[in-house]
Amino acid sequence: MSEWSKQDRFNALLSGERADRHIVSGWRHFIDKEQNDEDLAATTISFTKKYDWDWVKINPRATYLAEAWGNQYDFTDYQTVFPRQKTTVVPVADNLWDLEVKKATQTASLQEHLEAVRKIRQGLPDTPLIQTVFSPLTVLLFIVGRSAYVTKTVFGIEQPVTLDSLFKEHRAAAHHALHAISLTLADYVQELQKAGSDGLFYAVTGTAHPGLFDEAMFDELSRPYDSIVLEAASYGKNILHTCGAHAQPEKFNDYRIDGISWDTIAEGNPGLEANLKATKVGGIDHGLFAVNDIGQIRKQAKEALTLMKDQPFILSPNCAIPLNVTDEALEQLKRSIFE
């Protein structure tokens, strides 16, 4: 191919093929610009153009999928990237039966983000973009006010329903809820294609951590519902993100995904040498962007690109870039691909 476009590189690398070069992107929350589609789209477009990213992971507010079933949040009060949760539609496990399948085009928070994708596509017609979608298990945990991470609590909900109540004492109701969520997300990701998304950034957040769910529970509560959503997204290129420590990226080798993102330096996680089938995405400690460690960003990028020089690879931070990132750090990230 004589002239590689951004789409050409993105598609080739996520098809397991080589391109003329590796590609790079970074993503972060803009918590003052994520409450409506106009602001989210405008900020995403300007952030992408400023650093000329090779592709875009759209970064919606963390709660947008849980909002689809009626959860309410205080967007004037954030703890890191999470607005304070004011209500849950599942205060007790019996309410799991109340969760119903939603149509994306008739659900306010999903309509809003479909419109944001349309606007971003219009503003970035030639740049690959993928929308962030959480797994049904993650969405359910957000709905009830439980953390999808083993070490964190949800901001605003003091005494959420227990995991035992959700998944042992009310197991059938939990499966009903997960099924309703997965069918809703499947409908949403089909609408995302029409809006202009090239696939998904599919986040199972921290649910692969064995301290949250053992292997049998994860296989029961996540795997079948992940398959429903990813099957609906098979039109595009899908990158799965397994977050935090003990993220077990190998667990997803049989998933219908094209790329895999994980924290290569977190406790219990393999590095880029991991035996994974999907194209690897990452390589740089996202924490370095909070302390503006330009030297280490350059060093880790060079090491990752050297290690992966003969394989399809996408350079990025290992997770979302912290809110206090500097322009200098982001400029170094972009420059690293050419150094």
N, C-alpha and C positions, 0 to 999 in steps of 0.2 A: 504494500500500500504506500503510495508516494506521499500522500498528505493525510495525516491522522487527525481526525476531529476529536473533541472531548467525548462525544458519544461513542466513537470507534474504540478509543482506549478503554473506556468504562466497560463497554460490552465485551471486548476481548478479554480483559483481565478477569472479569467475573464469569467468563466462560472457561476459565482455566488456561487461557492462551497468553502468549507474549504480546506486548505492544512495543511501539518505538521507545517508550519510556514508562517508568512507574508513574502513578498519579498520587495526588495529595489533596486532603481537605481537612478542615477543622470545623467544629460546631460548638455552640454555646447557647445558653439561655440569655434572653434580654427581658428580664422580668417586668420591666416597665413598658414593654412593647409586645406583649403576648396575650392581651385580653380581647383582641378583636382581629378580624382577618386583614383589615387594612394595614394596621401597624405591623403585624407579623410578616405580611408579605413585603412591605416596604423595607423593613429592617433586614429580612433575609436577602432580598435583592441587593441592597447596598453593601451588606457584609460580604456577599459573594463577589461582587464586582471589585470591591476595595482590594481584596487579596487574590482575585482571579483564581478562585478554587476550581479544581478540575471537575468536581461534582458537588452536590449539595445534599446533606442530610438536613431536612427540615426539622427544626427544633420547636415543637409546639409546647404550650404549658403542660406540666407534668400531669395535671388532673383532667385533661380534656375528655378522655374516654370515660372515666368514672362519672363525669357530669352528665353523660348521656342518659343515665338512669335516675337522675334527680339529686345527686349529691350537691351540696352547696359549699362554696369556699369564699374566704375573705381575701380578695386580691389587693387589699391595702396592707396586708400583714403576712410577710413571707419569712420562712426559716430556710436559708439557702435558696433552693429553687422550688420549694413547696409552699404554696399558700395555705393559710390556716384552714383546716377542715371544720366547717360549722355544723354540718349535719351528715348523717349517713342514712341511706334508705334501707339499710340492713342493721338496725340496732340490736336485734336478736336473730339467732340462726333461723328461726321459723320464717322470717321474712325473705329468706332465699327463694322461696317458692313464688314470691311476688315479682321477681325479675323476669321480664318478658323480652322477646326478640323485637328489636327496633329496626326501622327502615332509616338508612343514613340520610336520605333526602328529606325526611320528615322529623329529624332530631336535631335540635338547635346547635349543640356543640359540634356535631359531625358536619352539618351543613356549613357552619362557620369555617371549618378547616378544609372542606372541599373547595370553598370559595377562595381561601388563602392559597391553596395549591394552584387553582386556575390563575390567580393573579401572579404568583411566582413564575409559573410557566410562561405567561405573557411577557414578564420582565426579563426572563432568562431563557429565551427560546432554544438556545443551542447547548445548554448545560444540563447534564444528567441530574435529575433530582429524585430523591426517594423520601417518602413520608415515614415518620416515626409512628409505629403501632406497637403497643404493649401486648404481651400474651394474655389470653383470657384469665389465666390464674393470677397474673399480676393485676389485671383490672379488677378482679373480684376482691383481692386483698386491699386495693385502694378504696373500693366502694365501702367495705366494712370498716375502714379506718385502721387496718393492720398494715404494718410495714411489709414491703416485698423484699426487705433486706434483713439479714439475721441480727444486725447490730444496731438498727435504728428504730425509732418509733415514729408514728404519724403525728404531725404537728396539729394539735387541736382536739384530738379524740383521746380522752383520758382512760376510759375503760372499754376498749372494743371487745367484741365477741371473741372468745378464745379459739385458737386453731383446733383444739380438740372438739369443741362444740360445732365448729364449722364442718370439719372433715371426718370426724369419727361418729359423733352423736347424731349428726344430721347429714350423713354422707349422700343419701339420695337427693336431698334438697340441694346440696352443693353441686352435684352433677347436673341437676336441672339448671342451676344458675350458670355454670360454666358452659353448658350447651347453648343457652340463650345468648350469652356474651359472644361465644365463638361464631354463631350464625349472624349476629349483628355485625361483628368485625369483618366477616366474610363479605357481607353486602357492602360494607363501607369500602373495603379494598377494591372491590369491583368498580365502585363509583370513583375511586381515586384514579383508576386507569383513564376513565373518561375525562377527568379533570386535568390530566397531564402528568401524573406521577409515573416514573419509570420503574417503580417497585417499592419495596419496603425496607426500612431499617427496623427489624423485628426484635424487640427487646424483651427478653425473659427476666430482665433486671437481676435480682439476687436469688431467684427461686431455685437455682441449681445448687446452692450451698447446702451441703448435707446436714448442717445444723438447723436448717429451716424445714427441709423435706428430705427424708431418706430416699433411696433410689426407687423403692417400690411405690412410695407416695407420689414422687415426681412423675413416674411413668404412668400412674393412674390419673393424676390431676392435671398434668400439663401436656404430655405428649399427644394424646388423641385430639385435644382441642387446638393445639398448635398446628396439627396436620390440617384441620379444617380451614384455618385462616391462611396458611401458606399455600394450600391447594388453590384457594381463590385468588392468590397473588401470583400464580404461576406464569402470568403474562409477562412479568418483568424480571429484573435482577433484584434478589433479596439478600440482604446482609443481616445475619443474626448477631445480636449482641448479648453476651452472658456476662453480667456485671459483678464486680467486686472480687473478694477472695474466694478460693475454692470454687471457681466458676465452671470447672469441668468442661472445657470446650470440646473435648473428645466425645462427650455424651451426644453431641449433635451431628456426628458424622453420617448418620442415616437420615437426617432431615433433608427436606427439599429446599435447600438454600444454595446460594452461589458464593457468598462470602461469610466470614466469621470474624467477629471482633470481640476481644477480651483483654483484660488487664494483664499484660505479660510480666509484670513485676510484682503483682499482689501475692500475698501469702497463699501457698498451695497451688499456684497456677504454673503451667508450663510457659516457656518462652516461645519465641518464633520458630524454634526447631520442632515444635509439637507436630505429631503425626495427624494432620487434619486433611480432610478431602476438599473442603471449600477454600477459596482464595482467602489468604490471611489479610486482615485489615488492622492496622495499629502500629506498634513499635516504639511509641514515645510516651513516657510517664506524663499523664495529664497534670499531675501536681506541679511539674516544673513551670507551667505557665502561670501559676499563682505567685511564684517567687521570682519570675522573670530570669530564670537561669539559662541565658542564651547559650553559654558554652555547653551545658549538658544537653539542651535541645539539639544543638548541632551534632554533638557526639553520638547521642542515641539514634538520631536519624541516619547518620553515616553508617553506624554499625548495622542498623536494620536493613538499609539498602544494600550494603555489602553482603550480608548474610543471604538476602533474598534476590540477589542480582540475576540469577538464572531461573527464577520462578515468577509467575504472576503474583503481584503484591500491590497493596494500596497502603501508602504511608499515612498515618493519622495519629492523633493522641489516642490513648487506650480507653478513654471515656470522655464525657463532656468536659470542655475547657472551663476552668473556674471563672467566676464572674469578674474577678479582679485582674484578668489577663491584660497585658500591655500590647500596644501595637508592635513594639519591637520583637516580642516573643512570637507573635503571629507572622510577622514578616520573615523571621528566621525559619519558621515552619515551612512557609511557601518556598523560600530560597533553597532549603535543604535538598529539594528534589533535583536541583541543577548543580549542586556543588560537587 
